[in-house]
Each structure stands twice: as structure tokens, then as C-alpha cells.
Amino acid sequence: MWAWTVRDPLPTILVPLLPNDPPAPLDLQAAFEAAYAWGRYAHGVDYGAPPAPPLAAADRAWAAECIRASAVWKK
């Protein structure tokens, strides 16, 4: 189990394979980014609406700046 905030990248975890094989690393942040891009979520999410669940004030300001800086917002 991991604890992180919305500002932290997702971790890389080790995925167990067959008994004699070493575990394989899985970069969860890269997997999330690929799924987000391939799923075209940027076109279906209303980034002007408040997030659910709500973010803390500092995280809300950080997220707003990320959205303003992203290519998604400029489209």
C-alpha cells in the first residue's frame, strides 16, 4: 500500500509472474498516461467543473495551474 497526494506521480510496482521468474516492474504513471491519451479522456472531461471529490485548497490551486499550462486547456 502506498500513500501519495494528487501532486505525486504514481509509483512503479513489482508484478509477480511465474514462480521461477523475477517480478516485472510496472510503471503505473506511464500506464496511466498511456491509458489517458489512448482513451481520449482529455476530450470528455469538463476541466472547468470542480473535481469530485473536492481537493484541498493548495491542491486545487496546483491543479488549476496544471490545467492552464496543459495543451488540453488550450484546445
N, CA, C and O atoms as a Tripos MOL2 file, in Angstrom:
@<TRIPOS>MOLECULE
protein
  300   299    75     0     0
PROTEIN
NO_CHARGES

@<TRIPOS>ATOM
      1 N           0.8410   -1.1550    0.0000 N.3       1 MET1
      2 CA          0.0000    0.0000    0.0000 C.3       1 MET1
      3 C           0.8950    1.2300    0.0000 C.2       1 MET1
      4 O           1.9150    1.2750    0.6890 O.2       1 MET1
      5 N           0.4970    2.2260   -0.7840 N.am      2 TRP2
      6 CA          1.2370    3.4760   -0.8840 C.3       2 TRP2
      7 C           0.3400    4.6350   -0.5250 C.2       2 TRP2
      8 O          -0.8770    4.5840   -0.6990 O.2       2 TRP2
      9 N           0.9600    5.6720   -0.0250 N.am      3 ALA3
     10 CA          0.2360    6.9200    0.2240 C.3       3 ALA3
     11 C           0.9100    8.0130   -0.5890 C.2       3 ALA3
     12 O           2.1350    8.1370   -0.5870 O.2       3 ALA3
     13 N           0.1050    8.8010   -1.2810 N.am      4 TRP4
     14 CA          0.6460    9.9240   -2.0340 C.3       4 TRP4
     15 C          -0.4540   10.9510   -2.2050 C.2       4 TRP4
     16 O          -1.6240   10.6950   -1.9210 O.2       4 TRP4
     17 N          -0.0540   12.1120   -2.6740 N.am      5 THR5
     18 CA         -1.0330   13.1580   -2.9160 C.3       5 THR5
     19 C          -1.2660   13.2710   -4.4180 C.2       5 THR5
     20 O          -0.5970   12.6080   -5.2110 O.2       5 THR5
     21 N          -2.2060   14.1040   -4.7940 N.am      6 VAL6
     22 CA         -2.5230   14.3100   -6.2000 C.3       6 VAL6
     23 C          -1.3070   14.8680   -6.9520 C.2       6 VAL6
     24 O          -1.2230   14.7370   -8.1730 O.2       6 VAL6
     25 N          -0.3870   15.4770   -6.2430 N.am      7 ARG7
     26 CA          0.8030   16.0700   -6.8670 C.3       7 ARG7
     27 C           1.9060   15.0590   -7.1540 C.2       7 ARG7
     28 O           2.8030   15.3400   -7.9480 O.2       7 ARG7
     29 N           1.8570   13.9110   -6.5350 N.am      8 ASP8
     30 CA          2.9100   12.9020   -6.6910 C.3       8 ASP8
     31 C           2.6320   11.9850   -7.8770 C.2       8 ASP8
     32 O           1.4840   11.6170   -8.1220 O.2       8 ASP8
     33 N           3.6940   11.6110   -8.6230 N.am      9 PRO9
     34 CA          3.4850   10.6170   -9.6800 C.3       9 PRO9
     35 C           3.1550    9.2560   -9.0640 C.2       9 PRO9
     36 O           3.5450    8.9600   -7.9350 O.2       9 PRO9
     37 N           2.4430    8.4490   -9.8150 N.am     10 LEU10
     38 CA          2.1440    7.0940   -9.3500 C.3      10 LEU10
     39 C           3.4410    6.2890   -9.3020 C.2      10 LEU10
     40 O           4.3620    6.5690  -10.0700 O.2      10 LEU10
     41 N           3.5330    5.3000   -8.4200 N.am     11 PRO11
     42 CA          4.7830    4.5420   -8.2690 C.3      11 PRO11
     43 C           4.9460    3.4640   -9.3370 C.2      11 PRO11
     44 O           4.0130    3.1280  -10.0670 O.2      11 PRO11
     45 N           6.1480    2.9460   -9.3980 N.am     12 THR12
     46 CA          6.4200    1.7200  -10.1520 C.3      12 THR12
     47 C           6.3030    0.5780   -9.1540 C.2      12 THR12
     48 O           6.8860    0.6280   -8.0710 O.2      12 THR12
     49 N           5.5520   -0.4450   -9.5180 N.am     13 ILE13
     50 CA          5.3620   -1.5930   -8.6210 C.3      13 ILE13
     51 C           5.9380   -2.8380   -9.2740 C.2      13 ILE13
     52 O           6.1610   -2.8660  -10.4850 O.2      13 ILE13
     53 N           6.1750   -3.8510   -8.4820 N.am     14 LEU14
     54 CA          6.6420   -5.1320   -8.9910 C.3      14 LEU14
     55 C           5.4570   -6.0810   -9.1120 C.2      14 LEU14
     56 O           4.7080   -6.2850   -8.1570 O.2      14 LEU14
     57 N           5.3000   -6.6540  -10.2930 N.am     15 VAL15
     58 CA          4.1930   -7.5680  -10.5620 C.3      15 VAL15
     59 C           4.7360   -8.9920  -10.5520 C.2      15 VAL15
     60 O           5.6240   -9.3150  -11.3420 O.2      15 VAL15
     61 N           4.2190   -9.8490   -9.6740 N.am     16 PRO16
     62 CA          4.7040  -11.2340   -9.6450 C.3      16 PRO16
     63 C           4.3000  -11.9830  -10.9140 C.2      16 PRO16
     64 O           3.2030  -11.8060  -11.4440 O.2      16 PRO16
     65 N           5.2050  -12.8090  -11.3740 N.am     17 LEU17
     66 CA          4.9450  -13.6170  -12.5600 C.3      17 LEU17
     67 C           4.9130  -15.0850  -12.1560 C.2      17 LEU17
     68 O           4.3630  -15.4270  -11.1100 O.2      17 LEU17
     69 N           5.4850  -15.9360  -12.9570 N.am     18 LEU18
     70 CA          5.5510  -17.3560  -12.6180 C.3      18 LEU18
     71 C           6.5230  -17.5880  -11.4640 C.2      18 LEU18
     72 O           7.3890  -16.7490  -11.2180 O.2      18 LEU18
     73 N           6.3980  -18.7040  -10.7560 N.am     19 PRO19
     74 CA          7.2180  -18.9240   -9.5590 C.3      19 PRO19
     75 C           8.7260  -18.7660   -9.7770 C.2      19 PRO19
     76 O           9.4070  -18.2670   -8.8810 O.2      19 PRO19
     77 N           9.2680  -19.1630  -10.9100 N.am     20 ASN20
     78 CA         10.7170  -19.0860  -11.1290 C.3      20 ASN20
     79 C          11.1440  -17.8050  -11.8350 C.2      20 ASN20
     80 O          12.3320  -17.6200  -12.1010 O.2      20 ASN20
     81 N          10.2200  -16.9350  -12.1380 N.am     21 ASP21
     82 CA         10.5390  -15.6900  -12.8290 C.3      21 ASP21
     83 C          10.6160  -14.5400  -11.8260 C.2      21 ASP21
     84 O           9.8540  -14.4950  -10.8610 O.2      21 ASP21
     85 N          11.5360  -13.6180  -12.0610 N.am     22 PRO22
     86 CA         11.5630  -12.4390  -11.1730 C.3      22 PRO22
     87 C          10.3470  -11.5590  -11.4520 C.2      22 PRO22
     88 O           9.7970  -11.5940  -12.5530 O.2      22 PRO22
     89 N           9.9300  -10.7800  -10.4750 N.am     23 PRO23
     90 CA          8.7970   -9.8930  -10.7070 C.3      23 PRO23
     91 C           9.1400   -8.8400  -11.7710 C.2      23 PRO23
     92 O          10.2910   -8.4240  -11.9010 O.2      23 PRO23
     93 N           8.1320   -8.4250  -12.5170 N.am     24 ALA24
     94 CA          8.3140   -7.4330  -13.5740 C.3      24 ALA24
     95 C           7.8940   -6.0650  -13.0490 C.2      24 ALA24
     96 O           6.8360   -5.9360  -12.4330 O.2      24 ALA24
     97 N           8.7220   -5.0320  -13.2890 N.am     25 PRO25
     98 CA          8.3160   -3.6920  -12.8660 C.3      25 PRO25
     99 C           7.2070   -3.1480  -13.7600 C.2      25 PRO25
    100 O           7.2350   -3.3330  -14.9760 O.2      25 PRO25
    101 N           6.2410   -2.4820  -13.1560 N.am     26 LEU26
    102 CA          5.1560   -1.8420  -13.8940 C.3      26 LEU26
    103 C           5.1060   -0.3840  -13.4570 C.2      26 LEU26
    104 O           4.7970   -0.0850  -12.3040 O.2      26 LEU26
    105 N           5.4080    0.5150  -14.3730 N.am     27 ASP27
    106 CA          5.3780    1.9530  -14.1100 C.3      27 ASP27
    107 C           3.9190    2.4100  -14.1970 C.2      27 ASP27
    108 O           3.3890    2.6090  -15.2900 O.2      27 ASP27
    109 N           3.2810    2.5710  -13.0480 N.am     28 LEU28
    110 CA          1.8640    2.9340  -13.0220 C.3      28 LEU28
    111 C           1.6140    4.3180  -13.6110 C.2      28 LEU28
    112 O           0.5710    4.5410  -14.2240 O.2      28 LEU28
    113 N           2.5590    5.2600  -13.4360 N.am     29 GLN29
    114 CA          2.3720    6.5960  -14.0010 C.3      29 GLN29
    115 C           2.3700    6.5320  -15.5270 C.2      29 GLN29
    116 O           1.5260    7.1540  -16.1720 O.2      29 GLN29
    117 N           3.3030    5.7890  -16.1030 N.am     30 ALA30
    118 CA          3.3510    5.6500  -17.5620 C.3      30 ALA30
    119 C           2.1010    4.9320  -18.0750 C.2      30 ALA30
    120 O           1.5620    5.2950  -19.1210 O.2      30 ALA30
    121 N           1.6430    3.9230  -17.3480 N.am     31 ALA31
    122 CA          0.4350    3.1970  -17.7580 C.3      31 ALA31
    123 C          -0.7860    4.1180  -17.7000 C.2      31 ALA31
    124 O          -1.6290    4.0870  -18.5960 O.2      31 ALA31
    125 N          -0.8810    4.9330  -16.6520 N.am     32 PHE32
    126 CA         -1.9990    5.8740  -16.5270 C.3      32 PHE32
    127 C          -1.9740    6.8900  -17.6650 C.2      32 PHE32
    128 O          -3.0050    7.1600  -18.2820 O.2      32 PHE32
    129 N          -0.7880    7.4560  -17.9460 N.am     33 GLU33
    130 CA         -0.6760    8.4560  -19.0140 C.3      33 GLU33
    131 C          -1.0330    7.8690  -20.3770 C.2      33 GLU33
    132 O          -1.6870    8.5280  -21.1860 O.2      33 GLU33
    133 N          -0.6050    6.6290  -20.6350 N.am     34 ALA34
    134 CA         -0.9330    5.9870  -21.9050 C.3      34 ALA34
    135 C          -2.4360    5.7330  -22.0100 C.2      34 ALA34
    136 O          -3.0370    5.9940  -23.0510 O.2      34 ALA34
    137 N          -3.0400    5.2280  -20.9440 N.am     35 ALA35
    138 CA         -4.4830    4.9630  -20.9630 C.3      35 ALA35
    139 C          -5.2650    6.2700  -21.1240 C.2      35 ALA35
    140 O          -6.2770    6.3060  -21.8240 O.2      35 ALA35
    141 N          -4.8010    7.3280  -20.4840 N.am     36 TYR36
    142 CA         -5.4630    8.6370  -20.5930 C.3      36 TYR36
    143 C          -5.4030    9.1350  -22.0360 C.2      36 TYR36
    144 O          -6.4040    9.6050  -22.5790 O.2      36 TYR36
    145 N          -4.2290    9.0310  -22.6510 N.am     37 ALA37
    146 CA         -4.0660    9.5010  -24.0360 C.3      37 ALA37
    147 C          -4.8580    8.6310  -25.0140 C.2      37 ALA37
    148 O          -5.5650    9.1500  -25.8770 O.2      37 ALA37
    149 N          -4.7430    7.3430  -24.8830 N.am     38 TRP38
    150 CA         -5.4230    6.4300  -25.8190 C.3      38 TRP38
    151 C          -6.9350    6.4630  -25.6400 C.2      38 TRP38
    152 O          -7.6800    6.2770  -26.6020 O.2      38 TRP38
    153 N          -7.3870    6.7000  -24.4160 N.am     39 GLY39
    154 CA         -8.8150    6.7170  -24.1400 C.3      39 GLY39
    155 C          -9.4710    8.0460  -24.4810 C.2      39 GLY39
    156 O         -10.6920    8.1760  -24.3870 O.2      39 GLY39
    157 N          -8.6830    9.0220  -24.8720 N.am     40 ARG40
    158 CA         -9.1810   10.3370  -25.2560 C.3      40 ARG40
    159 C         -10.0020   10.9890  -24.1370 C.2      40 ARG40
    160 O         -10.9820   11.6890  -24.3930 O.2      40 ARG40
    161 N          -9.5830   10.7430  -22.9010 N.am     41 TYR41
    162 CA        -10.2900   11.3180  -21.7570 C.3      41 TYR41
    163 C         -10.2110   12.8370  -21.7570 C.2      41 TYR41
    164 O         -11.1150   13.4990  -21.2470 O.2      41 TYR41
    165 N          -9.1500   13.3990  -22.3190 N.am     42 ALA42
    166 CA         -8.9980   14.8540  -22.3450 C.3      42 ALA42
    167 C         -10.1560   15.5170  -23.0760 C.2      42 ALA42
    168 O         -10.4630   16.6810  -22.8190 O.2      42 ALA42
    169 N         -10.7940   14.7980  -23.9730 N.am     43 HIS43
    170 CA        -11.8940   15.3580  -24.7410 C.3      43 HIS43
    171 C         -13.2500   15.1490  -24.0630 C.2      43 HIS43
    172 O         -14.2400   15.7530  -24.4740 O.2      43 HIS43
    173 N         -13.3060   14.3190  -23.0480 N.am     44 GLY44
    174 CA        -14.5790   14.0120  -22.4100 C.3      44 GLY44
    175 C         -14.7020   14.5150  -20.9840 C.2      44 GLY44
    176 O         -15.7590   14.3690  -20.3700 O.2      44 GLY44
    177 N         -13.6400   15.1080  -20.4430 N.am     45 VAL45
    178 CA        -13.6560   15.5840  -19.0660 C.3      45 VAL45
    179 C         -13.8700   17.0930  -19.0710 C.2      45 VAL45
    180 O         -13.2180   17.8100  -19.8290 O.2      45 VAL45
    181 N         -14.7710   17.5700  -18.2400 N.am     46 ASP46
    182 CA        -15.0070   19.0050  -18.1080 C.3      46 ASP46
    183 C         -14.0260   19.5490  -17.0700 C.2      46 ASP46
    184 O         -14.2780   19.4890  -15.8660 O.2      46 ASP46
    185 N         -12.9150   20.0730  -17.5540 N.am     47 TYR47
    186 CA        -11.8840   20.5710  -16.6460 C.3      47 TYR47
    187 C         -12.2540   21.9020  -16.0120 C.2      47 TYR47
    188 O         -11.5260   22.3860  -15.1460 O.2      47 TYR47
    189 N         -13.3510   22.4990  -16.4150 N.am     48 GLY48
    190 CA        -13.8320   23.7150  -15.7810 C.3      48 GLY48
    191 C         -14.6910   23.4490  -14.5600 C.2      48 GLY48
    192 O         -14.9220   24.3450  -13.7490 O.2      48 GLY48
    193 N         -15.1660   22.2120  -14.4280 N.am     49 ALA49
    194 CA        -16.0140   21.8360  -13.2870 C.3      49 ALA49
    195 C         -15.1430   21.4810  -12.0840 C.2      49 ALA49
    196 O         -14.0150   21.0180  -12.2570 O.2      49 ALA49
    197 N         -15.6420   21.6880  -10.8780 N.am     50 PRO50
    198 CA        -14.8630   21.2910   -9.7010 C.3      50 PRO50
    199 C         -14.6980   19.7750   -9.6370 C.2      50 PRO50
    200 O         -15.6120   19.0360  -10.0040 O.2      50 PRO50
    201 N         -13.5380   19.3090   -9.1750 N.am     51 PRO51
    202 CA        -13.3160   17.8600   -9.1110 C.3      51 PRO51
    203 C         -14.1460   17.2100   -8.0110 C.2      51 PRO51
    204 O         -14.4930   17.8410   -7.0130 O.2      51 PRO51
    205 N         -14.4510   15.9510   -8.2150 N.am     52 ALA52
    206 CA        -15.1420   15.1600   -7.1960 C.3      52 ALA52
    207 C         -14.2870   13.9300   -6.9120 C.2      52 ALA52
    208 O         -13.9970   13.1640   -7.8310 O.2      52 ALA52
    209 N         -13.8890   13.7270   -5.6960 N.am     53 PRO53
    210 CA        -14.1460   14.5390   -4.5110 C.3      53 PRO53
    211 C         -13.3390   15.8370   -4.5630 C.2      53 PRO53
    212 O         -12.3650   15.9350   -5.3100 O.2      53 PRO53
    213 N         -13.7410   16.8280   -3.7720 N.am     54 PRO54
    214 CA        -13.0470   18.1150   -3.7910 C.3      54 PRO54
    215 C         -11.5930   17.9830   -3.3390 C.2      54 PRO54
    216 O         -11.2470   17.1130   -2.5400 O.2      54 PRO54
    217 N         -10.7560   18.8670   -3.8710 N.am     55 LEU55
    218 CA         -9.3490   18.9070   -3.4780 C.3      55 LEU55
    219 C          -9.1550   19.9430   -2.3750 C.2      55 LEU55
    220 O          -9.9440   20.8760   -2.2290 O.2      55 LEU55
    221 N          -8.0850   19.7540   -1.6030 N.am     56 ALA56
    222 CA         -7.7000   20.7690   -0.6250 C.3      56 ALA56
    223 C          -7.3260   22.0420   -1.3850 C.2      56 ALA56
    224 O          -6.9830   21.9760   -2.5660 O.2      56 ALA56
    225 N          -7.3860   23.1800   -0.7330 N.am     57 ALA57
    226 CA         -7.1550   24.4710   -1.3930 C.3      57 ALA57
    227 C          -5.8170   24.5260   -2.1190 C.2      57 ALA57
    228 O          -5.7610   24.9730   -3.2650 O.2      57 ALA57
    229 N          -4.7430   24.0830   -1.4830 N.am     58 ALA58
    230 CA         -3.4200   24.1210   -2.1220 C.3      58 ALA58
    231 C          -3.3750   23.2030   -3.3380 C.2      58 ALA58
    232 O          -2.8000   23.5600   -4.3660 O.2      58 ALA58
    233 N          -3.9760   22.0300   -3.2260 N.am     59 ASP59
    234 CA         -4.0040   21.0980   -4.3560 C.3      59 ASP59
    235 C          -4.9110   21.6200   -5.4680 C.2      59 ASP59
    236 O          -4.6320   21.3980   -6.6460 O.2      59 ASP59
    237 N          -5.9750   22.2980   -5.1150 N.am     60 ARG60
    238 CA         -6.8840   22.8810   -6.1020 C.3      60 ARG60
    239 C          -6.1530   23.9480   -6.9260 C.2      60 ARG60
    240 O          -6.3040   24.0030   -8.1460 O.2      60 ARG60
    241 N          -5.3590   24.7950   -6.2540 N.am     61 ALA61
    242 CA         -4.5880   25.8230   -6.9580 C.3      61 ALA61
    243 C          -3.5430   25.1810   -7.8610 C.2      61 ALA61
    244 O          -3.3440   25.6200   -8.9930 O.2      61 ALA61
    245 N          -2.8790   24.1470   -7.3670 N.am     62 TRP62
    246 CA         -1.8820   23.4210   -8.1650 C.3      62 TRP62
    247 C          -2.5380   22.7990   -9.3890 C.2      62 TRP62
    248 O          -1.9980   22.9060  -10.4900 O.2      62 TRP62
    249 N          -3.6840   22.1550   -9.2260 N.am     63 ALA63
    250 CA         -4.3850   21.5140  -10.3430 C.3      63 ALA63
    251 C          -4.8350   22.5480  -11.3680 C.2      63 ALA63
    252 O          -4.7360   22.3130  -12.5720 O.2      63 ALA63
    253 N          -5.3260   23.6830  -10.8990 N.am     64 ALA64
    254 CA         -5.7610   24.7390  -11.8120 C.3      64 ALA64
    255 C          -4.5910   25.2280  -12.6560 C.2      64 ALA64
    256 O          -4.7480   25.4740  -13.8520 O.2      64 ALA64
    257 N          -3.4290   25.3680  -12.0460 N.am     65 GLU65
    258 CA         -2.2450   25.8040  -12.8000 C.3      65 GLU65
    259 C          -1.8290   24.7370  -13.8070 C.2      65 GLU65
    260 O          -1.4500   25.0690  -14.9310 O.2      65 GLU65
    261 N          -1.8910   23.4690  -13.4290 N.am     66 CYS66
    262 CA         -1.5680   22.3820  -14.3680 C.3      66 CYS66
    263 C          -2.5060   22.4150  -15.5750 C.2      66 CYS66
    264 O          -2.0660   22.2380  -16.7110 O.2      66 CYS66
    265 N          -3.7770   22.6380  -15.3320 N.am     67 ILE67
    266 CA         -4.7630   22.6860  -16.4160 C.3      67 ILE67
    267 C          -4.4940   23.8770  -17.3230 C.2      67 ILE67
    268 O          -4.5340   23.7480  -18.5470 O.2      67 ILE67
    269 N          -4.2180   25.0450  -16.7290 N.am     68 ARG68
    270 CA         -3.9260   26.2420  -17.5380 C.3      68 ARG68
    271 C          -2.6950   26.0240  -18.4030 C.2      68 ARG68
    272 O          -2.6440   26.5020  -19.5370 O.2      68 ARG68
    273 N          -1.7110   25.3120  -17.8880 N.am     69 ALA69
    274 CA         -0.4480   25.1010  -18.6070 C.3      69 ALA69
    275 C          -0.5340   23.9710  -19.6400 C.2      69 ALA69
    276 O           0.3340   23.8560  -20.5060 O.2      69 ALA69
    277 N          -1.5560   23.1560  -19.5530 N.am     70 SER70
    278 CA         -1.6240   21.9750  -20.4300 C.3      70 SER70
    279 C          -2.1700   22.3140  -21.8020 C.2      70 SER70
    280 O          -2.8950   23.2930  -21.9790 O.2      70 SER70
    281 N          -1.8100   21.4880  -22.7660 N.am     71 ALA71
    282 CA         -2.3210   21.6390  -24.1340 C.3      71 ALA71
    283 C          -3.8160   21.3550  -24.1720 C.2      71 ALA71
    284 O          -4.5110   21.8770  -25.0430 O.2      71 ALA71
    285 N          -4.3250   20.5530  -23.2630 N.am     72 VAL72
    286 CA         -5.7410   20.2000  -23.2340 C.3      72 VAL72
    287 C          -6.5930   21.4580  -23.0740 C.2      72 VAL72
    288 O          -7.5940   21.6330  -23.7680 O.2      72 VAL72
    289 N          -6.1870   22.3260  -22.1550 N.am     73 TRP73
    290 CA         -6.9520   23.5230  -21.8560 C.3      73 TRP73
    291 C          -6.9280   24.5000  -23.0190 C.2      73 TRP73
    292 O          -7.8860   25.2460  -23.2230 O.2      73 TRP73
    293 N          -5.8300   24.5030  -23.7910 N.am     74 LYS74
    294 CA         -5.6590   25.4620  -24.8800 C.3      74 LYS74
    295 C          -6.4270   25.0880  -26.1310 C.2      74 LYS74
    296 O          -6.5230   25.8920  -27.0580 O.2      74 LYS74
    297 N          -6.9800   23.8710  -26.1770 N.am     75 LYS75
    298 CA         -7.6960   23.4180  -27.3720 C.3      75 LYS75
    299 C          -9.0350   24.0830  -27.4940 C.2      75 LYS75
    300 O          -9.7720   23.8170  -28.4440 O.2      75 LYS75
@<TRIPOS>BOND
     1     1     2 1
     2     2     3 1
     3     3     4 2
     4     3     5 am
     5     5     6 1
     6     6     7 1
     7     7     8 2
     8     7     9 am
     9     9    10 1
    10    10    11 1
    11    11    12 2
    12    11    13 am
    13    13    14 1
    14    14    15 1
    15    15    16 2
    16    15    17 am
    17    17    18 1
    18    18    19 1
    19    19    20 2
    20    19    21 am
    21    21    22 1
    22    22    23 1
    23    23    24 2
    24    23    25 am
    25    25    26 1
    26    26    27 1
    27    27    28 2
    28    27    29 am
    29    29    30 1
    30    30    31 1
    31    31    32 2
    32    31    33 am
    33    33    34 1
    34    34    35 1
    35    35    36 2
    36    35    37 am
    37    37    38 1
    38    38    39 1
    39    39    40 2
    40    39    41 am
    41    41    42 1
    42    42    43 1
    43    43    44 2
    44    43    45 am
    45    45    46 1
    46    46    47 1
    47    47    48 2
    48    47    49 am
    49    49    50 1
    50    50    51 1
    51    51    52 2
    52    51    53 am
    53    53    54 1
    54    54    55 1
    55    55    56 2
    56    55    57 am
    57    57    58 1
    58    58    59 1
    59    59    60 2
    60    59    61 am
    61    61    62 1
    62    62    63 1
    63    63    64 2
    64    63    65 am
    65    65    66 1
    66    66    67 1
    67    67    68 2
    68    67    69 am
    69    69    70 1
    70    70    71 1
    71    71    72 2
    72    71    73 am
    73    73    74 1
    74    74    75 1
    75    75    76 2
    76    75    77 am
    77    77    78 1
    78    78    79 1
    79    79    80 2
    80    79    81 am
    81    81    82 1
    82    82    83 1
    83    83    84 2
    84    83    85 am
    85    85    86 1
    86    86    87 1
    87    87    88 2
    88    87    89 am
    89    89    90 1
    90    90    91 1
    91    91    92 2
    92    91    93 am
    93    93    94 1
    94    94    95 1
    95    95    96 2
    96    95    97 am
    97    97    98 1
    98    98    99 1
    99    99   100 2
   100    99   101 am
   101   101   102 1
   102   102   103 1
   103   103   104 2
   104   103   105 am
   105   105   106 1
   106   106   107 1
   107   107   108 2
   108   107   109 am
   109   109   110 1
   110   110   111 1
   111   111   112 2
   112   111   113 am
   113   113   114 1
   114   114   115 1
   115   115   116 2
   116   115   117 am
   117   117   118 1
   118   118   119 1
   119   119   120 2
   120   119   121 am
   121   121   122 1
   122   122   123 1
   123   123   124 2
   124   123   125 am
   125   125   126 1
   126   126   127 1
   127   127   128 2
   128   127   129 am
   129   129   130 1
   130   130   131 1
   131   131   132 2
   132   131   133 am
   133   133   134 1
   134   134   135 1
   135   135   136 2
   136   135   137 am
   137   137   138 1
   138   138   139 1
   139   139   140 2
   140   139   141 am
   141   141   142 1
   142   142   143 1
   143   143   144 2
   144   143   145 am
   145   145   146 1
   146   146   147 1
   147   147   148 2
   148   147   149 am
   149   149   150 1
   150   150   151 1
   151   151   152 2
   152   151   153 am
   153   153   154 1
   154   154   155 1
   155   155   156 2
   156   155   157 am
   157   157   158 1
   158   158   159 1
   159   159   160 2
   160   159   161 am
   161   161   162 1
   162   162   163 1
   163   163   164 2
   164   163   165 am
   165   165   166 1
   166   166   167 1
   167   167   168 2
   168   167   169 am
   169   169   170 1
   170   170   171 1
   171   171   172 2
   172   171   173 am
   173   173   174 1
   174   174   175 1
   175   175   176 2
   176   175   177 am
   177   177   178 1
   178   178   179 1
   179   179   180 2
   180   179   181 am
   181   181   182 1
   182   182   183 1
   183   183   184 2
   184   183   185 am
   185   185   186 1
   186   186   187 1
   187   187   188 2
   188   187   189 am
   189   189   190 1
   190   190   191 1
   191   191   192 2
   192   191   193 am
   193   193   194 1
   194   194   195 1
   195   195   196 2
   196   195   197 am
   197   197   198 1
   198   198   199 1
   199   199   200 2
   200   199   201 am
   201   201   202 1
   202   202   203 1
   203   203   204 2
   204   203   205 am
   205   205   206 1
   206   206   207 1
   207   207   208 2
   208   207   209 am
   209   209   210 1
   210   210   211 1
   211   211   212 2
   212   211   213 am
   213   213   214 1
   214   214   215 1
   215   215   216 2
   216   215   217 am
   217   217   218 1
   218   218   219 1
   219   219   220 2
   220   219   221 am
   221   221   222 1
   222   222   223 1
   223   223   224 2
   224   223   225 am
   225   225   226 1
   226   226   227 1
   227   227   228 2
   228   227   229 am
   229   229   230 1
   230   230   231 1
   231   231   232 2
   232   231   233 am
   233   233   234 1
   234   234   235 1
   235   235   236 2
   236   235   237 am
   237   237   238 1
   238   238   239 1
   239   239   240 2
   240   239   241 am
   241   241   242 1
   242   242   243 1
   243   243   244 2
   244   243   245 am
   245   245   246 1
   246   246   247 1
   247   247   248 2
   248   247   249 am
   249   249   250 1
   250   250   251 1
   251   251   252 2
   252   251   253 am
   253   253   254 1
   254   254   255 1
   255   255   256 2
   256   255   257 am
   257   257   258 1
   258   258   259 1
   259   259   260 2
   260   259   261 am
   261   261   262 1
   262   262   263 1
   263   263   264 2
   264   263   265 am
   265   265   266 1
   266   266   267 1
   267   267   268 2
   268   267   269 am
   269   269   270 1
   270   270   271 1
   271   271   272 2
   272   271   273 am
   273   273   274 1
   274   274   275 1
   275   275   276 2
   276   275   277 am
   277   277   278 1
   278   278   279 1
   279   279   280 2
   280   279   281 am
   281   281   282 1
   282   282   283 1
   283   283   284 2
   284   283   285 am
   285   285   286 1
   286   286   287 1
   287   287   288 2
   288   287   289 am
   289   289   290 1
   290   290   291 1
   291   291   292 2
   292   291   293 am
   293   293   294 1
   294   294   295 1
   295   295   296 2
   296   295   297 am
   297   297   298 1
   298   298   299 1
   299   299   300 2
@<TRIPOS>SUBSTRUCTURE
     1 MET1         2 RESIDUE 1 A MET
     2 TRP2         6 RESIDUE 1 A TRP
     3 ALA3        10 RESIDUE 1 A ALA
     4 TRP4        14 RESIDUE 1 A TRP
     5 THR5        18 RESIDUE 1 A THR
     6 VAL6        22 RESIDUE 1 A VAL
     7 ARG7        26 RESIDUE 1 A ARG
     8 ASP8        30 RESIDUE 1 A ASP
     9 PRO9        34 RESIDUE 1 A PRO
    10 LEU10       38 RESIDUE 1 A LEU
    11 PRO11       42 RESIDUE 1 A PRO
    12 THR12       46 RESIDUE 1 A THR
    13 ILE13       50 RESIDUE 1 A ILE
    14 LEU14       54 RESIDUE 1 A LEU
    15 VAL15       58 RESIDUE 1 A VAL
    16 PRO16       62 RESIDUE 1 A PRO
    17 LEU17       66 RESIDUE 1 A LEU
    18 LEU18       70 RESIDUE 1 A LEU
    19 PRO19       74 RESIDUE 1 A PRO
    20 ASN20       78 RESIDUE 1 A ASN
    21 ASP21       82 RESIDUE 1 A ASP
    22 PRO22       86 RESIDUE 1 A PRO
    23 PRO23       90 RESIDUE 1 A PRO
    24 ALA24       94 RESIDUE 1 A ALA
    25 PRO25       98 RESIDUE 1 A PRO
    26 LEU26      102 RESIDUE 1 A LEU
    27 ASP27      106 RESIDUE 1 A ASP
    28 LEU28      110 RESIDUE 1 A LEU
    29 GLN29      114 RESIDUE 1 A GLN
    30 ALA30      118 RESIDUE 1 A ALA
    31 ALA31      122 RESIDUE 1 A ALA
    32 PHE32      126 RESIDUE 1 A PHE
    33 GLU33      130 RESIDUE 1 A GLU
    34 ALA34      134 RESIDUE 1 A ALA
    35 ALA35      138 RESIDUE 1 A ALA
    36 TYR36      142 RESIDUE 1 A TYR
    37 ALA37      146 RESIDUE 1 A ALA
    38 TRP38      150 RESIDUE 1 A TRP
    39 GLY39      154 RESIDUE 1 A GLY
    40 ARG40      158 RESIDUE 1 A ARG
    41 TYR41      162 RESIDUE 1 A TYR
    42 ALA42      166 RESIDUE 1 A ALA
    43 HIS43      170 RESIDUE 1 A HIS
    44 GLY44      174 RESIDUE 1 A GLY
    45 VAL45      178 RESIDUE 1 A VAL
    46 ASP46      182 RESIDUE 1 A ASP
    47 TYR47      186 RESIDUE 1 A TYR
    48 GLY48      190 RESIDUE 1 A GLY
    49 ALA49      194 RESIDUE 1 A ALA
    50 PRO50      198 RESIDUE 1 A PRO
    51 PRO51      202 RESIDUE 1 A PRO
    52 ALA52      206 RESIDUE 1 A ALA
    53 PRO53      210 RESIDUE 1 A PRO
    54 PRO54      214 RESIDUE 1 A PRO
    55 LEU55      218 RESIDUE 1 A LEU
    56 ALA56      222 RESIDUE 1 A ALA
    57 ALA57      226 RESIDUE 1 A ALA
    58 ALA58      230 RESIDUE 1 A ALA
    59 ASP59      234 RESIDUE 1 A ASP
    60 ARG60      238 RESIDUE 1 A ARG
    61 ALA61      242 RESIDUE 1 A ALA
    62 TRP62      246 RESIDUE 1 A TRP
    63 ALA63      250 RESIDUE 1 A ALA
    64 ALA64      254 RESIDUE 1 A ALA
    65 GLU65      258 RESIDUE 1 A GLU
    66 CYS66      262 RESIDUE 1 A CYS
    67 ILE67      266 RESIDUE 1 A ILE
    68 ARG68      270 RESIDUE 1 A ARG
    69 ALA69      274 RESIDUE 1 A ALA
    70 SER70      278 RESIDUE 1 A SER
    71 ALA71      282 RESIDUE 1 A ALA
    72 VAL72      286 RESIDUE 1 A VAL
    73 TRP73      290 RESIDUE 1 A TRP
    74 LYS74      294 RESIDUE 1 A LYS
    75 LYS75      298 RESIDUE 1 A LYS
